[in-house]
Amino acid sequence: PEQAAATVDAIARVQAPDGCLPWVPGGKADPWNHVEAAMALDVGGRHHEARRAYAWLQDRQLPHGGWHAYTVGDEVTDHTFDTNISAYVATGVWHHYLATGDAAFLAAMWPVVEAAIDHVLQYQSSTGEIAWRADDPADGALLTGSSSIHLSVRCAVAAAQRLGYERPDWELSAGALATAIAHRPEVFMDKSRWAMDWYYPILG
């Protein structure tokens, strides 16, 4: 417990005044790792800091529902729209709700989650996989990204159900995505020499 607390305290010390959780103090940030760090804060009981992290995402969500890949402060340093990065807010928001039971937070973040998932699912193909780049869908689909998106969509469905909304389209998309991950390796770019292609389908 002491080691876990020390880790969470170290993450909290890196958090910027605006709520951003960069890779290193003053360094770049991306929404996916930002959410991972916020989830760690919740695990460590630092719920206030986690809420500040989600407020940072809420403030910076773009009109189409996604986020740029990398920023340093207020400057965008990588304009890529990575679908996995944008979807992951749903995983973090649901995790915060599970950690705190804060239904008001879940309701407040629902428009952010809904916009992000709707944005990402525009890039799902007829064979189930999701393009990894919303700004260049022809670049292909990654098994890692699609696996993580599958988890995010399931978390979004759970949030919808808790709030009394119905999104059967999301449930269908998650099913098609799971089928692609489990049975259609040919629809993904071959990245099998990277470890992520082996463990992400299990985590997702």
The 8 nearest C-alpha neighbors of each residue, nearest first, counted from 0:
[[1, 3, 2, 4, 5, 43, 6, 7],
 [0, 2, 4, 3, 5, 6, 7, 8],
 [3, 1, 5, 4, 0, 6, 7, 8],
 [2, 4, 0, 6, 5, 1, 7, 43],
 [5, 3, 1, 7, 6, 2, 8, 0],
 [4, 6, 2, 8, 3, 7, 1, 9],
 [5, 7, 9, 3, 4, 8, 2, 10],
 [6, 8, 10, 4, 9, 5, 40, 43],
 [9, 7, 11, 5, 6, 10, 4, 12],
 [8, 10, 6, 12, 7, 11, 5, 13],
 [11, 9, 7, 13, 12, 8, 6, 14],
 [12, 10, 8, 14, 13, 9, 7, 48],
 [11, 13, 9, 10, 14, 8, 15, 24],
 [12, 14, 10, 24, 11, 15, 20, 9],
 [15, 13, 20, 11, 12, 19, 18, 16],
 [14, 16, 19, 18, 17, 13, 20, 21],
 [17, 15, 18, 14, 19, 51, 13, 20],
 [16, 18, 15, 19, 55, 51, 14, 52],
 [19, 17, 52, 51, 15, 55, 16, 14],
 [20, 18, 15, 14, 17, 52, 21, 55],
 [19, 21, 14, 33, 13, 15, 18, 28],
 [22, 20, 28, 23, 27, 26, 19, 24],
 [21, 23, 28, 27, 26, 20, 24, 32],
 [24, 22, 26, 21, 25, 13, 27, 20],
 [25, 23, 13, 26, 21, 22, 14, 15],
 [24, 26, 23, 21, 27, 71, 72, 15],
 [27, 25, 23, 24, 21, 22, 71, 28],
 [26, 28, 71, 21, 70, 22, 69, 29],
 [27, 29, 21, 70, 69, 22, 71, 20],
 [28, 30, 69, 68, 31, 32, 33, 70],
 [29, 31, 33, 32, 84, 34, 28, 85],
 [32, 30, 84, 34, 33, 29, 87, 35],
 [33, 31, 35, 34, 30, 29, 36, 28],
 [32, 34, 30, 36, 20, 31, 35, 29],
 [35, 33, 37, 31, 32, 36, 91, 30],
 [36, 34, 32, 38, 37, 33, 39, 31],
 [35, 37, 39, 33, 38, 34, 32, 40],
 [38, 36, 49, 34, 40, 39, 35, 52],
 [37, 39, 41, 35, 36, 40, 34, 91],
 [38, 40, 42, 36, 37, 41, 43, 35],
 [41, 39, 45, 37, 43, 38, 42, 49],
 [42, 40, 44, 38, 46, 43, 45, 39],
 [41, 43, 39, 40, 44, 38, 98, 45],
 [44, 42, 40, 41, 45, 7, 4, 39],
 [43, 45, 41, 42, 46, 40, 98, 47],
 [46, 44, 40, 41, 43, 48, 47, 49],
 [45, 47, 49, 41, 48, 44, 50, 40],
 [48, 46, 50, 49, 45, 51, 41, 44],
 [47, 49, 51, 46, 50, 45, 52, 40],
 [48, 50, 37, 46, 52, 51, 47, 40],
 [49, 51, 53, 47, 52, 48, 46, 54],
 [52, 50, 18, 54, 48, 49, 53, 55],
 [51, 53, 18, 49, 55, 50, 54, 19],
 [52, 54, 56, 50, 55, 51, 57, 49],
 [53, 55, 57, 51, 56, 52, 58, 50],
 [56, 54, 52, 58, 53, 18, 57, 19],
 [57, 55, 53, 59, 54, 58, 60, 52],
 [56, 58, 54, 55, 59, 60, 53, 111],
 [59, 57, 55, 56, 60, 54, 53, 61],
 [60, 58, 56, 57, 61, 55, 66, 54],
 [61, 59, 57, 66, 58, 65, 56, 64],
 [60, 62, 64, 63, 65, 66, 59, 67],
 [63, 61, 64, 60, 65, 114, 66, 59],
 [64, 62, 61, 65, 118, 114, 115, 60],
 [65, 63, 115, 114, 61, 62, 118, 60],
 [66, 64, 85, 115, 61, 63, 60, 118],
 [65, 67, 60, 85, 61, 80, 68, 64],
 [66, 68, 78, 80, 79, 69, 77, 65],
 [67, 69, 79, 77, 29, 80, 78, 81],
 [70, 68, 29, 77, 76, 28, 67, 75],
 [69, 71, 75, 76, 28, 74, 27, 72],
 [72, 70, 27, 74, 73, 26, 28, 75],
 [71, 73, 74, 70, 27, 25, 26, 75],
 [72, 74, 71, 70, 75, 76, 59, 69],
 [73, 75, 71, 70, 72, 76, 69, 77],
 [76, 74, 70, 77, 69, 78, 71, 73],
 [75, 77, 70, 69, 74, 78, 71, 68],
 [78, 76, 69, 68, 79, 75, 67, 70],
 [77, 79, 67, 68, 80, 75, 76, 69],
 [80, 78, 68, 77, 67, 81, 134, 132],
 [79, 81, 67, 133, 132, 134, 68, 82],
 [80, 82, 132, 84, 83, 131, 79, 133],
 [83, 81, 85, 131, 119, 84, 132, 133],
 [84, 82, 86, 144, 85, 148, 81, 87],
 [83, 85, 31, 81, 82, 87, 86, 30],
 [84, 86, 65, 82, 83, 87, 66, 115],
 [87, 85, 83, 88, 116, 84, 115, 151],
 [86, 88, 89, 90, 151, 84, 85, 31],
 [87, 89, 91, 90, 86, 92, 112, 34],
 [90, 88, 92, 87, 155, 151, 112, 91],
 [91, 89, 151, 87, 93, 154, 88, 92],
 [90, 92, 94, 88, 89, 93, 34, 95],
 [91, 93, 95, 89, 94, 90, 88, 96],
 [94, 92, 96, 90, 95, 91, 154, 89],
 [93, 95, 91, 97, 96, 92, 90, 98],
 [96, 94, 98, 92, 93, 97, 99, 91],
 [95, 97, 100, 93, 99, 94, 98, 101],
 [98, 96, 94, 95, 100, 99, 93, 101],
 [97, 99, 95, 96, 94, 100, 41, 42],
 [100, 98, 101, 96, 97, 95, 46, 41],
 [101, 99, 96, 97, 102, 98, 95, 105],
 [100, 102, 99, 96, 104, 103, 105, 95],
 [101, 103, 105, 104, 100, 106, 96, 162],
 [104, 102, 106, 105, 101, 107, 108, 100],
 [103, 105, 107, 102, 106, 101, 108, 96],
 [104, 106, 102, 108, 103, 107, 109, 96],
 [107, 105, 109, 103, 104, 108, 102, 162],
 [106, 108, 104, 105, 109, 103, 110, 111],
 [107, 109, 105, 111, 106, 110, 104, 112],
 [108, 110, 112, 106, 111, 107, 113, 105],
 [111, 109, 113, 112, 108, 114, 107, 106],
 [112, 110, 108, 114, 109, 113, 115, 57],
 [111, 113, 109, 115, 89, 110, 114, 116],
 [112, 114, 110, 116, 115, 111, 109, 117],
 [113, 115, 64, 117, 111, 112, 116, 110],
 [116, 114, 64, 118, 112, 113, 117, 65],
 [117, 115, 119, 118, 113, 86, 114, 120],
 [116, 118, 114, 120, 115, 119, 113, 121],
 [119, 117, 115, 116, 64, 121, 120, 114],
 [120, 118, 116, 121, 82, 117, 122, 115],
 [119, 121, 122, 123, 117, 118, 116, 129],
 [120, 122, 119, 118, 123, 117, 124, 129],
 [121, 123, 120, 129, 130, 119, 124, 133],
 [124, 122, 129, 120, 128, 121, 127, 130],
 [125, 123, 126, 127, 128, 129, 122, 130],
 [124, 126, 127, 123, 128, 175, 129, 122],
 [127, 125, 124, 128, 179, 175, 186, 123],
 [126, 128, 176, 175, 179, 124, 125, 123],
 [127, 129, 176, 123, 124, 179, 126, 145],
 [130, 128, 123, 122, 140, 145, 124, 131],
 [131, 129, 140, 136, 139, 132, 122, 123],
 [130, 132, 140, 82, 81, 141, 129, 144],
 [133, 131, 81, 135, 136, 134, 130, 80],
 [132, 134, 80, 136, 135, 82, 81, 131],
 [133, 135, 132, 80, 136, 79, 81, 78],
 [134, 136, 132, 137, 133, 138, 130, 131],
 [137, 135, 130, 132, 138, 133, 139, 134],
 [136, 138, 139, 135, 130, 132, 140, 134],
 [137, 139, 136, 135, 132, 140, 130, 131],
 [140, 138, 130, 137, 136, 131, 188, 141],
 [139, 141, 130, 187, 131, 129, 188, 128],
 [142, 140, 144, 143, 187, 188, 131, 145],
 [141, 143, 145, 144, 187, 146, 196, 140],
 [144, 142, 146, 141, 199, 196, 145, 195],
 [143, 145, 83, 147, 141, 146, 142, 148],
 [144, 146, 148, 142, 147, 143, 129, 141],
 [147, 145, 203, 149, 200, 143, 148, 144],
 [146, 148, 203, 144, 150, 149, 145, 143],
 [149, 147, 151, 145, 150, 146, 83, 86],
 [150, 148, 146, 152, 147, 151, 173, 203],
 [149, 151, 203, 153, 147, 148, 152, 154],
 [150, 152, 148, 90, 154, 89, 153, 149],
 [153, 151, 155, 149, 154, 150, 148, 156],
 [152, 154, 156, 150, 155, 151, 157, 149],
 [153, 155, 157, 151, 152, 156, 90, 89],
 [154, 156, 152, 158, 89, 153, 157, 159],
 [157, 155, 159, 153, 158, 154, 152, 160],
 [156, 158, 154, 160, 155, 159, 161, 153],
 [159, 157, 155, 161, 156, 160, 154, 162],
 [160, 158, 164, 156, 162, 157, 161, 163],
 [159, 161, 163, 157, 162, 158, 164, 156],
 [162, 160, 158, 159, 163, 157, 164, 156],
 [163, 161, 159, 160, 164, 158, 106, 105],
 [164, 162, 160, 161, 159, 165, 158, 157],
 [165, 163, 159, 160, 162, 166, 161, 158],
 [164, 166, 167, 159, 160, 163, 156, 168],
 [165, 167, 168, 169, 164, 170, 156, 159],
 [168, 166, 170, 169, 165, 171, 156, 172],
 [169, 167, 171, 166, 170, 172, 173, 165],
 [170, 168, 172, 167, 171, 166, 173, 152],
 [171, 169, 167, 173, 168, 172, 174, 166],
 [170, 172, 174, 168, 169, 173, 167, 175],
 [173, 171, 169, 175, 174, 170, 176, 168],
 [172, 174, 176, 170, 171, 175, 149, 177],
 [175, 173, 171, 177, 176, 172, 170, 178],
 [176, 174, 127, 178, 172, 177, 173, 171],
 [175, 177, 127, 173, 179, 178, 174, 128],
 [178, 176, 180, 174, 179, 175, 173, 181],
 [179, 177, 175, 181, 176, 180, 182, 174],
 [178, 180, 183, 176, 127, 182, 177, 181],
 [181, 179, 177, 178, 182, 183, 176, 184],
 [182, 180, 178, 179, 177, 183, 184, 200],
 [181, 183, 179, 178, 180, 184, 177, 185],
 [184, 182, 179, 185, 186, 180, 181, 178],
 [185, 183, 186, 187, 182, 180, 179, 181],
 [184, 186, 183, 187, 188, 189, 182, 179],
 [187, 185, 184, 183, 188, 128, 140, 179],
 [188, 186, 140, 141, 185, 184, 142, 189],
 [187, 189, 141, 190, 140, 139, 186, 142],
 [190, 188, 191, 187, 141, 185, 192, 184],
 [189, 191, 192, 193, 188, 196, 141, 142],
 [192, 190, 193, 196, 189, 194, 197, 195],
 [191, 193, 190, 194, 196, 189, 195, 197],
 [194, 192, 191, 195, 190, 196, 197, 189],
 [193, 195, 197, 196, 192, 198, 191, 199],
 [196, 194, 197, 198, 193, 199, 143, 191],
 [195, 197, 194, 143, 191, 199, 198, 193],
 [198, 196, 195, 194, 199, 200, 191, 193],
 [197, 199, 195, 201, 200, 196, 202, 194],
 [198, 200, 202, 201, 143, 195, 203, 196],
 [199, 201, 203, 146, 202, 198, 197, 143],
 [202, 200, 199, 198, 203, 197, 146, 196],
 [201, 203, 199, 200, 198, 147, 146, 150],
 [202, 146, 150, 147, 200, 201, 199, 149]]
